Amino acid sequence: MVLKGNVYKMEDNINTDVIMPGRWCHLTDDTELAKHCMEDYDGDFHKRIKTGDIIVADNNFGCGSSREVAPLSIKAVGISAVVAKSFARIFYRNAINIGLPIFESTECAESTEAGDEVEIDMFGGRIKNITKGKEFSFVPFPPFMQTIIKKGGLKGWVMEKLGKG
């Protein structure tokens, strides 16, 4: 499975309060979640993002509270994946649970700039910066996590196991 999009670049320690401000954590509608994703970081974030775009960040992306609404809002706004040097562990797990692909690659984070076009081979472990002609590797998800991602998250995986998906 290959993802392709333009990069929205972010720095270290983007926390869940910045990703989805607490005043909006009661929202459940994807359209409303998308409107407020990153609004305290960049008020026009939801207007700048095109479906398929990719966030590339530095260290500790998703630190802070364990709110699942943070990765949900990222997915709702149309981001297809997040690449970072590192992720907060609870954010990492929440992202997988809701089917938001995330990848750790220090080399990609250090060599990629806003607006670059990148292509991610999710299960092959490769990121290609098309703009710069560079390629980076990452450790792909283990097979069981690949299945969860393919099903759109844990809910989709469970529904299939129950014969309802």
C-alpha positions as CSV (number, residue, x, y, z in Angstrom):
1,M,0.0,0.0,0.0
2,V,1.5,3.3,-1.1
3,L,0.6,6.8,0.1
4,K,1.6,9.9,-1.7
5,G,1.1,13.5,-0.7
6,N,2.7,16.9,0.0
7,V,4.4,17.6,3.3
8,Y,3.2,19.8,6.1
9,K,6.2,20.2,8.3
10,M,6.1,20.5,12.1
11,E,8.7,20.7,14.9
12,D,9.3,18.9,18.2
13,N,6.8,18.2,20.9
14,I,3.5,18.7,19.1
15,N,1.1,17.8,21.9
16,T,-2.4,16.5,21.8
17,D,-3.7,19.8,23.2
18,V,-2.3,21.5,20.1
19,I,-3.5,18.8,17.7
20,M,-7.1,19.0,19.2
21,P,-7.7,21.7,21.7
22,G,-9.6,20.5,24.8
23,R,-12.5,22.8,24.1
24,W,-13.4,20.6,21.1
25,C,-12.8,17.1,22.5
26,H,-16.6,16.6,22.8
27,L,-17.0,16.6,19.0
28,T,-17.6,13.3,17.2
29,D,-18.5,14.4,13.6
30,D,-15.5,14.2,11.3
31,T,-16.3,17.4,9.5
32,E,-16.3,19.3,12.8
33,L,-13.2,17.6,14.1
34,A,-11.4,18.5,10.8
35,K,-12.3,22.2,11.3
36,H,-10.5,22.4,14.6
37,C,-7.5,20.1,14.0
38,M,-4.4,22.1,14.9
39,E,-6.3,25.4,15.1
40,D,-4.2,26.7,18.0
41,Y,-1.0,25.8,16.0
42,D,-2.2,27.1,12.6
43,G,-5.7,28.6,12.4
44,D,-5.9,27.8,8.7
45,F,-4.5,24.3,9.0
46,H,-7.8,22.7,7.8
47,K,-7.9,25.0,4.8
48,R,-4.3,24.4,3.8
49,I,-4.5,20.6,3.9
50,K,-5.4,18.6,0.8
51,T,-6.6,15.0,1.2
52,G,-3.6,12.8,1.2
53,D,-1.1,15.3,2.6
54,I,1.4,14.0,5.0
55,I,2.7,15.5,8.3
56,V,6.4,15.3,8.8
57,A,7.5,16.2,12.3
58,D,10.5,16.1,14.7
59,N,10.6,14.4,18.1
60,N,7.8,13.4,20.4
61,F,4.8,14.0,18.2
62,G,1.5,13.5,20.0
63,C,2.9,14.0,23.5
64,G,0.5,15.1,26.3
65,S,-2.8,13.6,27.1
66,S,-4.1,10.3,25.9
67,R,-7.1,11.8,24.0
68,E,-8.0,9.6,21.0
69,V,-9.6,12.6,19.4
70,A,-6.2,13.9,18.4
71,P,-5.4,11.3,15.8
72,L,-9.0,11.1,14.8
73,S,-8.9,14.8,13.9
74,I,-5.7,14.4,11.9
75,K,-7.4,11.6,9.9
76,A,-10.6,13.6,9.6
77,V,-8.8,16.6,8.1
78,G,-7.5,14.4,5.3
79,I,-3.9,13.7,6.4
80,S,-3.0,10.3,5.1
81,A,0.0,9.6,7.4
82,V,2.4,11.2,9.9
83,V,6.2,10.7,9.8
84,A,8.2,11.8,12.8
85,K,11.5,11.2,14.5
86,S,9.5,9.8,17.4
87,F,6.0,9.6,18.8
88,A,4.6,9.6,22.3
89,R,3.7,6.0,22.9
90,I,0.0,6.5,23.7
91,F,-0.5,8.6,20.6
92,Y,1.3,5.9,18.6
93,R,-1.2,3.3,19.9
94,N,-4.2,5.5,19.5
95,A,-3.2,6.3,15.9
96,I,-3.0,2.6,15.1
97,N,-6.3,1.9,16.8
98,I,-8.1,4.4,14.6
99,G,-6.2,3.5,11.4
100,L,-4.0,6.5,11.0
101,P,-0.6,5.3,9.6
102,I,2.4,6.7,11.4
103,F,6.1,6.0,10.7
104,E,9.3,6.8,12.5
105,S,12.2,8.1,10.4
106,T,14.8,10.5,11.7
107,E,16.4,10.8,8.2
108,C,13.1,11.7,6.5
109,A,12.3,14.3,9.2
110,E,15.7,15.9,8.9
111,S,15.8,16.0,5.1
112,T,12.2,16.8,4.2
113,E,10.8,20.3,3.9
114,A,7.3,21.8,3.8
115,G,5.8,21.3,0.3
116,D,8.0,18.4,-0.7
117,E,6.1,15.6,-2.3
118,V,6.7,12.2,-0.7
119,E,5.6,8.6,-1.3
120,I,5.4,6.1,1.5
121,D,5.4,2.3,0.9
122,M,3.6,1.5,4.1
123,F,4.4,-2.2,4.3
124,G,7.7,-2.1,2.3
125,G,9.4,0.2,4.8
126,R,10.4,3.0,2.3
127,I,9.8,6.7,2.1
128,K,10.7,8.5,-1.1
129,N,11.1,12.2,-1.2
130,I,10.1,12.7,-4.9
131,T,11.0,16.4,-4.8
132,K,14.6,15.8,-3.6
133,G,15.1,12.4,-5.1
134,K,16.0,10.9,-1.7
135,E,14.9,7.6,-0.2
136,F,14.6,6.7,3.5
137,S,13.8,3.5,5.3
138,F,11.7,2.7,8.4
139,V,10.8,-0.5,10.2
140,P,7.4,-1.5,8.8
141,F,4.5,-2.5,11.1
142,P,4.3,-6.2,12.1
143,P,1.7,-8.2,10.1
144,F,-1.0,-7.9,12.8
145,M,-0.7,-4.1,12.9
146,Q,-0.7,-4.0,9.1
147,T,-4.0,-5.8,9.1
148,I,-5.5,-3.3,11.6
149,I,-4.3,-0.4,9.4
150,K,-5.7,-2.0,6.3
151,K,-9.1,-2.4,8.0
152,G,-9.2,1.3,8.9
153,G,-8.4,0.7,12.6
154,L,-9.3,-1.6,15.4
155,K,-13.0,-1.2,15.0
156,G,-12.9,-2.3,11.3
157,W,-10.7,-5.3,12.3
158,V,-13.1,-6.4,15.1
159,M,-16.1,-6.0,12.8
160,E,-14.5,-8.3,10.3
161,K,-13.7,-10.8,12.9
162,L,-17.3,-10.7,14.0
163,G,-18.4,-11.2,10.4
164,K,-20.0,-7.8,10.2
165,G,-17.4,-6.0,8.1
